[in-house]
Amino acid sequence: MTKYRVYGLRVNNQRTPITVTYPVTFTWKLISGKQKRYFLEISTDSDFTTLVLNIEKFTSNTKFVLKDKMLDWNTKYYVRVRSLNNKDELSEWSTVHTFELPVVEWSAKWIRPKKQNNPDHPFLTKYNFKTTAPIEKARLYITAQGVYQASLNGNRVGNDYFRPGFTDYNHRLQYQQYDITNLLQNENEIQVLVADGWFTGYYGWDQSKDKFGHRTALLAQLQIEYINGEKVTIGTNENWKFFDNPIQSADIYNGETIDYRVRNAIIGNGEMTVINYPNKKLVPQEGPSVHQITTLHPQKVLKSTPNETILDMGQNMVGWVRVKVHGNKGQKVITRYAEIMVKHKDFYTDNLRNAKAMDTYLLDDDTEVIEPHFTYHGFRYVQIKGLGYELNSEDVEGIVLSSKMQVTGSFKTDNEKLNRLEKNIEWPLKANFFDIPTDCPQRDERLGWTGDAQIFAPTASFLVNTQGFFKKWLKDVALDQADQGGAVPLVVPDVLKGMLSDGQMNTTTGWGDVATFVPWTLYKIYDDKEILVNQYDSMKSWVDYMMSRGDNPYLWDTDIQLGDWLALDSPHKGADPVFGATSTALVATAFFAESTRVLASAAKVLGNMSDYLFYHSAYEKIVEAFQSHFLDANYTLVSNTQTANTLALKFNLLDGQAKQVAIQNLVNMIYNNNDHIVTGFLGTPYVCEVLADNGYQDLAFKLLFNEDYPSWLYQVNHDGTTIWERWNSVMDDYTMNPDGMNSLNHYAYGAIGNFLYRYLGGIRLRKPGYKESIIYPVLPKNNKVNHVAIQFNSENGLIQNTWTRKGYQFQMDTIVPDNTEAIIVLPTPADKKDLLNKLQMKYPKMIVGLTDKSTTEFMGEKYPLGPDSERSLTVFGADAVVITVTGGTYNFEYQLG
């Protein structure tokens, strides 16, 4: 028997955090038992002899939140936890973790070169100092207006990139804390490189720069504590020196130029100057850093001559290539990046628009490796020119960069094309979760589009733990939204400033709803009430803004809207349309209703009952207004499109005969379009789910497995290794769609992942944090998939479901985490009562029963469809076998009907 134990202790969702901020949240998981009591200790020493907090609680909840500021700043703390289960078995103590809460009293000054011939040239500054006694601990606090890279005594500080990260610098600027204790010597030299980054570099397709400032600057402070108790602070000031450095230019879009012949010689008298900048904007780092997450190697050599090499990395990725080289002093080597090789154009860069995506290197005699520092590229193909010899592909590495997040989900089937599709969903996540959630990683854009993020958030949150990533970004959503009177900007940080539609568009439905949808997603998946607390004012402001837009406060039928972006059913002919046929007022009112419902639900969770009653009533009135305004006398939506019916059904805006008409209209439109969808950004995420939830699972799977245009597998068949921005980004003849807005690394249509994981894999959430889950796989009748293995590492432990079908023989193996419960629905048994009897004998403590056809009621408890969809349980088919279980491993084998 497995011993009862605690594992997976996290502090603010981090395994080994250096710094955390209030509130401090401790979470853990259990094996082999249900908790009834826990003991959590926090100490200032690793032996736990000096306890600061000793928490003991009778609860099954494996989370403790420290809201009161009971801990000292800049103190290293040790934490551990143990648990008592319902059998009075006491676990061992968990692994010990450490954390600190930093508060910096900044004595350091902001500095930049006093005189710099080219302000766009990254600057290098150095400072030398000595230590005088054995060191207890040392910390470096550092940030920049721009992006920085620090080293101490020739050793890089930290292994992250593009620090201090991207926030809306008008409101806040992050700083980092690094433990440098082991890097210090008796005599020391710290040096820091600072480049433009997002702060002053080119950003946005208008080819402008200096979005947040005109010059880069640095702030750094070392705090050293000696064993004898002495404390020393060393900060940036005018005594630091300015040096030349090899990096001549560095730009996110255009790439980097490095002259390796340039040595770190002092410039003039090396003077740095002090500048003023409000330190009140400084905040500790909150989200995960950008890291090198893996390395790829070239899969094919497409061209090899002494002057030019073209390599296929085999995967559309984000980062750069690191190349081992040898050459002569002054020799120029250029690396260029592209997503695709196409007919007639070969190395295709037109879709990069104004982004040069090119790194230039001037070699020195001793140059051995070339790579950039302060730029990144989205690419599958790399062109290397100027070496003068045929490059060995083994000398090239693809450095893959992404925000570092814990991988939580996996999904694999016996259908290789479907597996490739799933990988195509994963890679845009890696590419575009780059400190902020961007739309694309390659062209002159890479902006934090709010609509793309809310569309993809549920899928992303299955694949990786997005909690810290989104929490950091959502704070900028709220800050930028406050600048616009409740309207959520199209991109965050907001660098567009109403640039679309001649300044008339500063927000739009489906994009602005990121303010409500994503916090609610995080709450559900991570049982994170704190995110609702943090974002509640933002959620409320967005709904109030929508209420203010028209004469009728329950209709949003005004303003320019993006609508069902890139849908294929536009009535406009000629130039490639970007607006779908669905009424933007209908789309806006549908999302208005759902955001209002979510806000009301959040108010209820937080105990704000007056807001709950107000916004729940408003939601009901919006639904009434939707029905009276958008339904004709025949109960048909006046904008009768695939997306209109999908949204109306998904958001539960119709009932009775109107709902049945909408279902049938949606199905008929798909049938009449040769079983294909024409939906865009806002309809596509939901269409398969809506079909499956309303009895048309077979049609949903038909859409999933289509291989011609438009479909997900069309992209797979056309050598796609990521999700495309357009259904036809690559044309049927393998040429590139000529439209200038055409990325091959966009995650929006990857939202189909949520259907794969919840329906085909069968893992669904019933209560926040998966404290209760539903295991209910839906089997395709077309036999395109006969084996699925899925797992998800939830807040409460690993959920796993594997099913296999061989003819009529069905086997399913399920793991439900300890300390949780699950409802398991077994697909279509041939002899349901016989299976019930066998289950009752095999698992005597299991609650088993049957459901009636198309019912949502089981064992006296009702699981309603509609607004609280995370609690819904829809079973199609007479007398389905449903069981309720506690944590454990379960195996089922039977004949299918």
Secondary structure, DSSP 8 states (H G I E B T S, - for coil): ----EEEEEEETTBSS-SB--SSEEEEEEEESS-EEEEEEEEESSTT--SEEEEEEE--S--EEEE-S--S-TT--EEEEEEEEETT--B------EEEB---------EEEES--S-TTS-EEEEEEEE--S-EEEEEEEEEEESEEEEEETTEES-SEESBT----TTT-EEEEEEE-GGG--SEEEEEEEEE-HHHHS--STT----SS-SS-EEEEEEEEEETTS-EEEEE--TTSEEE--SEEEEETTTEEEEETT----B-TT--EEEE---GGGEEE--S--EEEEEEE--SEEEEE-SSEEEEEEEEEEEEEEEEE----TT-EEEEEEESEEETTTEEE-GGGTT---EEEEE--TT--EE--SS--EEEEEEEEE--SS---GGGEEEEEEEE---B-EEEEES-HHHHHHHHHHHHHHHHHBSSSB-S-SSSS----BHHHHHHHHHHHHHHB--HHHHHHHHHHHHHHHHTTTT---SBSS--SSS-GGGGT-S--TTTTTHHHHHHHHHHHHH--HHHHHHHHHHHHHHHHHHHTSSSSTT----S----STT-S--S--SS---S-SS-HHHHHHHHHHHHHHHHHHHHHHTT-HHHHHHHHHHHHHHHHHHHHHHB-TTS-BSS-SHHHHHHHHHTT---HHHHHHHHHHHHHHHHHTTS-----TTTHHHHHHHHHHTT-HHHHHHHHH--SSSSHHHHHHTT-SS--SSTTSB-TTS-B---SS--S---GGGGGHHHIIIIIS-EEESSGGGSEEEE-----TT-S--EEEEEEEETTEEEEEEEEEETTEEEEEEEEEEEEEEEEEE--BSSHHHHHHHHHHH-TTSEEEE--TTB-EETTEE---SSSGGG---B-STT-EEEEEEEEEEEEEEEB-
